[in-house]
Amino acid sequence: MAIEKMALVNIVGMKNELNEALVKCCESGCFHIEPAFRTSNGSVVHMLSEKNPYSSTLKEFSNLASALGIVLKETVSDKYDDYAPEDFAELAAQINAEIDDLSVFRQETSKSISEMENTVAQVNHLKGMNSDFDRIFSCRHTAVRIGRLPVDNLQKLDYYEEIFFFVPFEMGKDFCWGMYFCPKSDSELVDDIFSSMYFERIHIPSSVRGNPDEALVRLGDMIKEKKQSLEECEKSIKNLSDKYEEQIQQVFTKLKELNDIFDLRRNAGEIKGKFYLKGFIPEKDADRFEKLFAGLKTVSVVRMPPDADASCTPPTMLKNSWLARPFGMLVEMYGLPKYGGFNPTAFVALTYTLLFGIMFGDLGQGLLLFLGGLFVGKKVSRQAGGMVSRVGLSSMIFGTLYGSVFGYEELLDPVFESVGIDFLPLKVFKQSNFILITAVAIGVVLIFMSMLINIYIGFKEKNYEKAVFGNNGIAGLIFYGSVCAGVVGTVMLDMEIMSPPFVIFMIVIPALCVFCRVPLAAAVKFREWRLSEDGEKMTVGNFIVENFFEMFEYVLSYVSNTMSFLRVGGFVLSHAGMMLVVMTLMDMCSAAAQPFVLVLGNLFVMAIEGMIVAIQIIRLEFYEIFSRFYEGDGKAFEPVSVSFSSQTD
């Protein structure tokens, strides 16, 4: 797979046509804007830094929509094409004049109802008090506080009997509601004492009169009256919402468009009354892009190579086939390749699909994944659905090889017997050693492929240290391949491969090349190399020690990365083991319950192990494969547009 070729475009015109030019850029859907600090010939331009005249009015209409309960959505707004910022502000003021009083009344009434309902909840705990609130709070020389105290602190009150006295009304599990009396001269001291014992004071509103029972009745009537007023207010607001909804939707859409386009002006430069824009477009869209500006009298579009301006880096837009496209989300998760680099999406698509099928092989469950992927692709996310459907198909293929259908391991045996294939299906528990060895072999092949890709990238970039002498270059490939061949031949095939010439030429010399990769790469490029590091001199001893530990790290990574692929075989066994548990539980149940156990067990295994397998394969891709050749330091291609959805979310 490749990376979409880009073209650098410069857009120049009179400043009075800047907004129209930016509108065309947004309409194209393919213009990645760059700050115009310099022109293509290196001239410094004056950057526009104007205050956006639409932002405050846009916020006002957003608040209006919120007050009226209007859900904003993009709509046709041609009616307001000729409106100036002042016209929008005047329109907002007109609508606000009708809404403000109702909004304030609704807010105050809602707050009042909430406060009274909270008061009712508190007064309910004071029913044990027989006195009127008026009499209690009218005391001249006595301070009275009503509230609740943690039950655990009640006994502590005995230490302060001479200063105050506490009257309990209601005893709960955790709190005791009541009130305390004390002389006003001692109120500050007593308040501090109760505060230290976590006393929570209840403030009774002045509108509460009589004893608690009378106060509750009065509060209930007041709440009912307030709610009726609130309902009438809501009806009035609903009428205004119906009256202004279409207008607000249209005005907001136009304002959002004008606001976003004006924000793009900060990327434009100005030279002698002319504006200057620059950015990148896909080369395939260049002709269509230039035609959009044909109607603008003073605007011209100049197309150039993507590397014509050293001050800006071309963005990356992945170019993938239909089969590999959904897996682009994994590449983007790790980081996009730089422009002109290697696009690993096809490799990821192949390896991810293969590994998922091996680790999650079941014909029935794979079919459900495939159908689920089709549904998700249509209703939720095309990329996610595409990935699920493809790995589901791979799961079906390997499930057929394993002979597993919803956990039934013998269901496909007659099929293979009828066609004369005696080595299939592959019985997981009977051939566990073969599965584990095959998993490691798959890991060796994938690591080999990763190294070959790294060698290709290194030669393409003319980085010979990376391509030839690096731990993932030709020297590392020979070293790793020779060690693997030696281990397999000696341990498994009983062959004497590790002869002295083989060890010297295929293991020792490549290892020395990796060890001395920096000076060797300098020699290949015919340039002088010195023992230095970040401009500081390095001794021969330091060079040897540093590279020795790096070599140790490389060898350790070869071993750990290879052994990491054992998890592929481990999850094959794990999947089969979990389904064996489901089948065992089903056999223990009655005939009527067996279908439910089978369905629930399969769904549980699909959800839990499917998620774990997906995560583990991502780990293998990122750590064991990508780390050998891929650098995700590219810049995403982000065409300018009016992002209406971000404002309404």
N, C-alpha and C positions, 0 to 999 in steps of 0.2 A: 504494500500500500504506500501511497505517496502523500506529500503535503501540497496543498493547493498553492499554485504559483500566484504571487502577488505583483501588483504594479503600484508604484508610487505616483500619486496625482497631486498636482498643484492647481488650486482654483483661485483665480484672480479676477477682480471686478471692482466697480465703483461701490463705495460703502453703502449707498442707498439701496443696493440690491443684495446686501449680505443676508438678510432674513430669508429672502426668496431662495438664495443659494443653499442655505442651511435646510430649508424645507425640502428641497430637491434631494439633498444628501440623506435626509431621513426617509423620504419616499423610496429611495433606491434600495434600502435594506442591505447595502453591501459596502458602506463607507466607514472605515475605521479611522477616526480622526486622531491627529497628533497635534500637540501644541506647536504653533507656528513661531518658534523663537527666532528661527532663521529662514531665509529664503533658500532656494536651491543653489543660488550662486554665493551663499555665505553672508548676505547682508542681514544685519540685525534689524528686526521689526519691532514696532511698538505694540505690545499686547493690549487688547481691549479689556478694561476692567470696569465695566459699567454696572450700576445697580439695577437689578432685575425689577422692572416696574409692575410685573404681574404676580410676584410671589405673595405679597400681602393680600391682594384681592382673591387669589386662589385659595388662600387659607380661610378667608372670610366665607367663601362659598362652600368650602368643605365643612366649616362649622355650621352654616345654615342647613346643609343637608343632614348633619348629625342631629341638630335641634328638631328638625321636622321628621326624622326617622326615615330619610330617603337613602336607599342603597345606591351609591353612585356607580354608573356603568357608562362605557363609551357609547356615544350616539352621534347622529349627524348634527353638525354645528355650523353649516354654511351660512346660516342666518346672521351670524355675528362676525363675519369675516372683516367687515369695515369698522368694527368697534375699536376705539382707542382705550388705553388703560383707564382714563378718566371716566369713560362711558361705563366700563365694567364696575368701577367703584361707585358710581352714582346708582347703578342698578342694584348693587348689593345694599346700599343705604336705604333704598326704597323698600326692599323686601324686609330688611332688618327692622324698619320702623313698625311693621305689622307684627313681627315675631317677637321682638325684644320683651314687651310687657308680658306676653303669654309665657315666654321661656323663664323669665324671672319669677313669675307667679308659680309656675310649675315647680321650679327648683325650691323656692321657699316653702311651698305647701308640702312637698315631699319630705323636706328636712323637718318640718314641724310635725308631720305624722310620725316620722321615725323617732323623734325625740319623745313624743307622747307615748308611743308604744313601748319605748324603753322605760319610761316612767311607770307605766302600768306593770311591767315585769318586776320593777323594784318595789312598788307599793304593795304588790301581792304578798311580798314577804313580811309586810308590816301590819298584817291583819290582827296580830295579837296586841297591837297598841290601841287602847280604847279612847285616848285623848284626841282632841282636834289638833290639826297642824297649826292653826292660827294661835291657839293658846300656848303651844309649845314654843313657837318661834317669837312670841311677843314678850318673852321674859327679858327684863332689863338687866339683871345682874347675873344671870346664869347663861352659860354657853351650852348649846345642845348640838350634838352631832349624831346623824343617823347613818347606818351603814352595816357592813358585815365584817366579821372577824373569824379567822381560822379557828376551828374547834380546838386544835391542839394548844392554842394560846390562851384559852379561857382561864385556866388555872393560874396563869401569871398575873391576872388582874388582882388577885388577893394581896399582892405585895404593895398595891397602891390604893387601898380602900379609903385612906384619909384624904386623898386629893380629889377623887371623883367617885361616882357610882354608875354601874353599867346595868341597863335593863334589857334582858333578852326578850325577843318576840317569837322567833321561830328557830328551831334547831334542825339543821340539815346534817348530811353525812360529813361534809367537809367544812361548812361555814355555819356560823350562828349570826342571824340578823337581829339587830337591836340598836339601842342608842345609849349615849353616855352624857351625863350632866357634870358640869364643873363650874366654879366661879370664873367669870370672864377675865379676872386678873390672872388666873392660872391657865387660861385656854391654850396659850402657845406651848407651855410645858406639857400639858396633857395631850395636845395634838401630836407632839413629838413622840410621846410615849406610845400612843396608839399606832402611829406611823411605823415605829420600830417593830411593832407586833403585826404588821401587814394589815392594818385595818383599812378597808376600802369604803370611803365615804360616799353616800348617795345624796346627791343634790336634788332636793324637791323643788320643782318650779313654783313660782309665786301663784300660778293659776290653780294650784291644788288647794282645795278648801275642805273643811270638815274632817271627820275621821276617815280612816282608810277605805271603809266600805262606801261612804258617800263620795270620796275622791275618785274611786274606781268607776262609779256610775257616771260622774260628771266627765271624767276622761273619755269613757266610752262614747258618750254623746258628742264630745268635741271631735274625736277621731272620725266618727261617722259623718259629721258635718264637713270636715276637711276632705274626706275621701270623695264626697259628692261634688265638692268644688273642684277637686282634681280631675274627676271624670269629665266634668263640663269643660275644663281647660284642655284636656286631651282631645275632646271632640273638636274644639275650635282649632287646635293645632293640626288635627287630621284634615280638616277642611282646607286649611292653608297649604298643607302638604299636597293635597290633590290639585289645588289651584296652581302651585308653582313648580311641581315636580318636573314636568317636561322642560320648562324654561331653565331650571337649575341644572338639569342634566346636560342640556345643550351648552349653556354658558360655561359650566365646569370643564366639559370636554375641550372647548375652544381655548379656555384659559390654560389648561394643562399642556396643550400643544404649544401655545405661545410661550409659556413659562420654560418648558424643556428646550425649545429652540433657542430662546434668548440665553439660557445657561450655556449653550454651546459656543456663544460668542466669545467666551473667555479663552477659547482655544485659537481664536482668530487674531491675526496681526494686522497692523495698519501701516501703510507706506504712502505718504503724499495723497491722502484722500481715497486711497484704494485699500480694499481688504485683501488679505492673503490667508488661504486655508491650505492645509496639506493633510494627506492621510493615505491609507492603503485600501485598495479594492482587489478582489480576485480578478486575475487576468481575463478569465472567461466572461466577466461581466463588464469589461471596459467599454465596449462599444455601446451597450445599453446605457451605461452610466453617463457617457458623454452626450448622448442624445437627449437626456433629461434637461440639459442646460441650454438647449437650442433656442428656447423662447426668451432667454435673458439677454438683453442687448449688450451689456458691457462685460459679461462674465465669459471667461475662457478657461478651458480645462486642458492641462498639459500632462501627458502620460510619460512616465520615466521608469527606468529599471528600479527594482526595490532597494538596491544598495546605492542609489544615486545620492542619498542624503545620509551622511555618517552620523548625524545627530539623532536619528531615530532608527529603531530596530523593527524590521518587518514582523508582523504578528503571525501566529501559526493557526492555520485552519486545516484540520485533518481531512484527507480525501480517502474515504473507505468504500469498499464494495458493500452491496446490500447484506451479504452474509456476515461481514465483520463489523458493520456500522454500530450495532448496539454495544459492543465491547469498548467503544471509544470512551464511554463513561469511566471505565477503569483506568485508562491511560490518563484522562483528565484528572482523575483523583490523585494519581501519583505526581502528575505534572506534565504539561505539554512539551514535546520536543521543540528545540529552537528551529527557526525557519531554515529550510534547506537541510535539516537533519533527517534522522531515520524515524519513520512512523511504525511503531511496533504493534499496531492494532490487530493486524492479521495474525501475527504470531501469538498474541494474547488470546485472540478468538479461538485459534486452533488448540493451544495448550489448555486453556481454561475448559473448553468444551470436552476435550479428551479426558482430562483429570476428573472432572465432575462425573462423567459417565462411568469411569472406572470405580470411583469411590462411592457412587450412589446408584449402582446398577439394579434396576427393577423395572420390568416391562410395564406393569400396571401403574406403579407410582410415577414412572417417567411419562406415561400417557397423561396422567392428571396434571403433571407439571407443564407438559406441552399445551394442553387445553387451557390451563390457568394462565400461561404466558400469552396466549392469543387474546384472552379476555382482558388481562392487564394492559396489553399493548393498545387495545381499542379504547378502554375506559379511563386508564390512569396515566401511564407513561409508555411511550412507544419503545424507548431504549430499554427500560427495565423488562417490559413484556417480551421484547425480542431476545434478551439474554435468557430469560426463563424458558421460553419455548425452545431455544436451541439446545440448552443443557438438558431439557426434558427429552428431546429427541435422542441425544447421546445416552441418556440414562436408559431409554428403551432399548437401544442397540446392545449395550453391555448387559442389561437385564436379560435379554434373550440369550446372550452367551453364557450367563450364569444359570439360566433356566429358572429365574425367579419372577413370579407374578404375584404381587401383593403378599409376599412372604411364602408362597407355596413353591418349594424348591424342586418338586418332582413333576410339576404340571406340564412342562415342555419336554420331558424325557421321551414320550411316545413320538413326538414330532421329529426329533433328531434321529430316533431309531428308524422311523419310516423312510427317511431320506439317506440313511446309511452313514451318518456322521457319528462315529463311536467315541470320539474324543470330546464331544460336547454333549450336554452342558458342563461347564466348569464348576465342580463342586467346591465351594469355598473352604469348608472346614477340612475336607479330605486333601486339599492341595494348598494348604496355607503357606508352606515353605516356598512353593513355586510362586505364589502371589507376592510374597514379601521380596523375593529375589527379583521378580519382574519389576516391582515398584522401584527398587534401587537402580535397576537397569534403565528404566524410563528416566529416572533422575540424571543418570550419567549422560544419556542421549540429549536431554534438554540442556544440561550444562555445556555439553559440546556445542550445541546449536547456538547457545548464548555467546560462547567464545568466538564462534565463526562470525556472528553478527558484529561483535566488537572489533574483530580484525577488519571486516569490511568497512566499518565506520572509521576506524583508525586510518586506513589507506585513503579513504575518501577525504578525510580532513588533513592528510599528509602528516599525521601524528605517528611517527614511527616508534616512538617509545610505547605508545598504546597498542599499536598494531603488531609489532614484532617482538619487543622485549618485555612487555608488561605481563603481569600474572594472568591476564585474560587474553594475551596476544598469542602469537605463534609459539613462542618459547613456553608460555604457560600451558598452551594446548598440548604440546608434545610431552611436557612433564606430566600433566594430569592423565593424558591418554596412556602413557607408558606405565605409570604406576597402576592404573586400573587394569591394563592388560596383564601386567606382572602378577597382580593379586589374583585375578580370575584364573589365569593360566596355572599358577602354582597351587592355589587352594582348591579350585573346583575341577580343573581339567588335568591336574597332575602332570603339568608340562614344565620343563626347566627353561623358562623364559628369561629369568633374571640372571643371565650370564654377565661376566665382567664387561665385555664390549657393549652390551645392551644397557647396562647400568650407567656406564660412562657417557655414551653418546646420546642416550635417550632420556636419561634422568639427571645426571650430574651437570652436563654441559648446559641443557636448558635452564636448570636451576641457577647456574652461574650467570646466565644471560639475564634472568629476572633480577638477580642480585645486583648486577652492574648495569641495569637498564638505562640509567640516566647518562653515564658517560658513553655507552654504546650508541644511544640515540643521537648524542651530540656528534659522535664520529661519523655516523651515517649522513648527517646533515653538513658535514665538513665545517663544523664550527668548533671553537675552542671551548673546552669545559674545564671549570675549576671547582675545587672542593669548596663550595660555598652554600650558604643557606640564608635566604632573606638578606643578602648583602653582607653577611658576616662570614668570616673564614671558618672552615671546618677541618679538623684534623682527620688523618686517615683512620685513626682509631675510632673517632666518633662516627665516621662514615660506615665502617664495618659493623659497629654495634647497632646503629640505627637500622641498617639494611638487614642485619641478622634477625632482629625482632620483627621487621616487616615480612621477611620470608617465613618466619614462624607463624605469623598471622595468616599469610596466604595459604600455607599448608593446612593450618587448622580450618580455614574456611572451605578448602577443598573437601576435607573429611566431613565437616559438619553439614555443609550444603548437600553432599551426597547422601548422608545418613538421614537428612531431614525428609527425604522422599519416602522413607519407611512409613511415614504417616499415611501415604496413599494406600499401601497394602493394609495398614492398620485399620483404616476406615472401611475398607472392603469387609474385613472380618467383623468390625463393629456393627456395620449395617446388617449383616447376616445374623449376628448375635442378637441384636435388638428385635429383629423379626422372629427369631426363634423363641424369644421370650413371649412375644405377642401370640404366637401359635400355641405355645404351652399353656398360657392363660386361657386361651379360647377352648382348648381341649378340657380344661378343668371346669368350664361352665356348662350350664344346661344347654340343650339344643336351641331353645328360644333366645338365650342370651348370646350365643356364639356370633351371630351376624353383627351385633352391636360392638362386641369386643374386637372383632376383626376390623370394622370400620374405624372405631376410635383409635385402635392401636396403630393402624396404618397412617392415620392423620397425625397422630403424635410423633411417630418416627419421621414422617415427611417434614413436619414443622421444626422439630428439634435438630435432627441430624442434617436435614437439608441446609439449615442456617449455619450449622457448625462447619459442614463441608465447604460451603460457599466462602466462609471466612478463612478457612485453612488454605484454600486454593489461592485466595488473594495474597495470603502471606507468602506462599511459595512463589507466586509471580513477582512480588515486590522484592523479597529478600534473596531468594535463591537464583532468580533469573534476571530481573531488572538490574540488580546491583552489579552485574558483570558487564553491562554494555550501555545502560540507558542513563541519560541525564535529563531530567524534566525541568529545564530552565527556560522554556519558551514562553512567549507572551501570547495570551489568548486573543483571537480575532473577535472584536466586539463592535459590531456596526452600530452607529448612532440611530436612535429611534425615540419616539414619544412613548415613554413607559407609563401608560395610564394605569395598568394593573397595580404597580407598586404604590400608587397613591390611595387606592381604594381597598387594599388588603387590610 
